[in-house]
Amino acid sequence: MLKNLSLFLLMVLSSLALQAQPSWITEAVPGAQKLGGGTLRFIGMKIYDAELWAKQEFDIERFTEQPFVLKLTYARSLVGKLIAERSDKEIHQLGLADEARRKAWLEQMIKLFPDVKQGDSLAAVYIPGKNLTMMRNDAVLGEIGDPEFARAFVSIWLHPNTSAPDLRKALASTR
């Protein structure tokens, strides 16, 4: 009886785990699984939960060479323009682009990034050498057509000099 109950619970939990992974993630990155996750806080306030979806062999030290999905689920409402401006500031602090290029990217981010409310998710689909595809609540939001932008944007979270090193570590640590 206990063996049957254990088997039943294993099947239920497995199906719940599969349901938790949106199908678009494995379509974008075949073989992807959730590798890690963490929470970004600012002055103690929870801003969002982040998840990294990639193949099991993902190496964070070579993140720009591998496909992955970075998904953020917001804990509070934020204005899209402010998300874009903060992203620009992070790219600037990492020294990943000159001012002219960042200005062009900022204009594109302001057009693309929506306002979010608690529970909304935004995700970046990163494929090396390709445009960055943005998702909102598991639907395509749009693209920014510059592979250099794609690399700079995902560096906000995964670059060794990120402003959130604990989050970076958490994103790549759950295996």
C-alpha positions as CSV (number, residue, x, y, z in Angstrom):
1,M,0.0,0.0,0.0
2,L,2.8,2.5,1.0
3,K,4.7,1.6,-2.2
4,N,1.6,2.3,-4.3
5,L,1.0,5.6,-2.5
6,S,4.7,6.6,-3.1
7,L,4.4,5.7,-6.8
8,F,1.2,7.8,-7.1
9,L,2.8,10.8,-5.4
10,L,5.8,10.5,-7.6
11,M,3.6,10.5,-10.7
12,V,1.6,13.5,-9.5
13,L,4.7,15.5,-8.6
14,S,6.3,14.7,-11.9
15,S,3.3,15.8,-13.8
16,L,3.2,19.1,-11.8
17,A,6.8,19.7,-12.6
18,L,6.2,19.2,-16.3
19,Q,3.2,21.6,-16.1
20,A,5.4,24.2,-14.5
21,Q,7.6,24.4,-17.6
22,P,6.0,26.4,-20.4
23,S,6.2,24.5,-23.7
24,W,7.7,27.6,-25.4
25,I,10.9,27.2,-23.3
26,T,11.7,23.7,-24.7
27,E,10.7,24.9,-28.2
28,A,13.2,27.8,-27.9
29,V,15.9,25.8,-26.2
30,P,15.4,22.0,-26.8
31,G,16.4,20.0,-23.7
32,A,16.1,23.0,-21.4
33,Q,15.4,22.5,-17.7
34,K,15.3,24.8,-14.8
35,L,18.8,25.1,-13.5
36,G,18.4,27.6,-10.8
37,G,16.5,30.5,-9.4
38,G,16.7,33.3,-6.9
39,T,15.1,36.5,-5.8
40,L,16.2,40.1,-6.4
41,R,15.6,42.5,-3.6
42,F,16.2,46.2,-3.4
43,I,16.4,47.7,0.1
44,G,14.7,44.6,1.4
45,M,11.8,44.8,-1.0
46,K,11.2,41.8,-3.3
47,I,11.4,43.0,-6.9
48,Y,11.2,39.7,-8.8
49,D,12.0,36.0,-8.8
50,A,14.4,34.9,-11.5
51,E,14.7,31.5,-13.2
52,L,17.4,30.2,-15.5
53,W,16.3,27.5,-18.0
54,A,19.0,25.8,-20.1
55,K,20.5,22.4,-20.9
56,Q,22.0,20.5,-18.0
57,E,25.5,21.1,-19.2
58,F,25.1,24.9,-19.1
59,D,28.3,26.7,-17.9
60,I,27.7,30.1,-16.5
61,E,31.3,31.1,-17.2
62,R,30.5,30.7,-21.0
63,F,26.9,32.0,-20.9
64,T,27.3,34.0,-24.1
65,E,28.1,30.8,-26.0
66,Q,25.0,28.8,-25.0
67,P,21.2,29.2,-25.5
68,F,19.0,29.7,-22.5
69,V,15.9,31.5,-21.2
70,L,16.0,33.9,-18.3
71,K,12.6,34.4,-16.8
72,L,11.6,37.1,-14.3
73,T,8.3,37.0,-12.3
74,Y,7.6,40.3,-10.8
75,A,6.5,40.8,-7.2
76,R,5.3,44.3,-7.7
77,S,4.0,46.7,-10.3
78,L,6.7,48.5,-12.3
79,V,6.6,50.9,-15.3
80,G,8.2,49.5,-18.4
81,K,10.1,52.7,-19.0
82,L,11.8,52.3,-15.6
83,I,12.6,48.7,-16.4
84,A,14.3,49.8,-19.6
85,E,16.2,52.7,-17.9
86,R,17.4,50.4,-15.1
87,S,18.6,47.8,-17.8
88,D,20.5,50.6,-19.6
89,K,22.1,51.6,-16.3
90,E,23.2,48.0,-15.6
91,I,24.7,47.7,-19.2
92,H,26.5,51.0,-18.7
93,Q,28.0,49.9,-15.3
94,L,29.3,46.7,-17.0
95,G,30.9,48.8,-19.7
96,L,29.4,46.7,-22.5
97,A,28.5,49.4,-25.0
98,D,29.3,53.0,-25.9
99,E,26.8,55.8,-25.2
100,A,25.5,56.0,-28.7
101,R,24.8,52.3,-28.9
102,R,23.2,52.3,-25.4
103,K,21.0,55.2,-26.4
104,A,19.7,53.3,-29.4
105,W,19.1,50.2,-27.3
106,L,17.3,52.2,-24.6
107,E,14.9,53.6,-27.2
108,Q,14.1,50.1,-28.4
109,M,13.7,48.8,-24.8
110,I,11.3,51.6,-23.9
111,K,9.1,50.7,-26.9
112,L,9.2,47.0,-26.1
113,F,9.1,46.7,-22.4
114,P,5.6,46.8,-21.0
115,D,4.4,48.0,-17.6
116,V,4.2,44.9,-15.3
117,K,2.0,44.1,-12.3
118,Q,2.5,41.6,-9.5
119,G,2.6,38.1,-11.0
120,D,3.5,39.1,-14.5
121,S,6.6,37.5,-16.1
122,L,9.1,38.8,-18.6
123,A,11.5,36.4,-20.2
124,A,14.5,36.8,-22.4
125,V,15.3,34.0,-24.9
126,Y,19.0,34.1,-25.7
127,I,20.4,32.2,-28.7
128,P,24.1,33.1,-29.3
129,G,24.5,35.3,-32.3
130,K,20.8,36.0,-32.7
131,N,18.3,38.6,-31.8
132,L,16.9,38.7,-28.3
133,T,13.3,37.5,-28.1
134,M,11.2,38.8,-25.2
135,M,8.2,37.0,-23.8
136,R,5.5,38.3,-21.6
137,N,3.4,35.9,-19.6
138,D,4.5,33.1,-21.9
139,A,3.6,34.9,-25.2
140,V,6.0,36.6,-27.6
141,L,6.3,40.3,-26.8
142,G,8.8,41.1,-29.5
143,E,12.5,41.2,-30.5
144,I,15.4,43.6,-30.4
145,G,17.3,42.9,-33.6
146,D,20.9,43.1,-32.5
147,P,23.0,40.2,-31.2
148,E,25.3,42.6,-29.4
149,F,22.3,43.9,-27.5
150,A,21.2,40.3,-26.7
151,R,24.6,39.6,-25.1
152,A,24.7,42.9,-23.2
153,F,21.2,42.5,-21.9
154,V,21.6,39.0,-20.5
155,S,24.9,40.1,-19.0
156,I,22.9,42.2,-16.5
157,W,22.3,38.9,-14.6
158,L,25.0,36.5,-15.7
159,H,28.2,38.6,-16.2
160,P,30.8,37.9,-13.5
161,N,30.7,41.7,-12.6
162,T,26.9,41.8,-12.3
163,S,25.5,44.1,-9.6
164,A,23.6,41.1,-8.2
165,P,26.3,38.4,-7.7
166,D,24.2,36.4,-5.2
167,L,21.4,36.1,-7.8
168,R,23.9,35.1,-10.4
169,K,25.2,32.3,-8.2
170,A,21.6,31.2,-7.4
171,L,20.6,31.1,-11.1
172,A,23.3,28.6,-11.9
173,S,23.4,26.6,-8.6
174,T,20.3,24.4,-8.5
175,R,21.2,21.2,-10.3
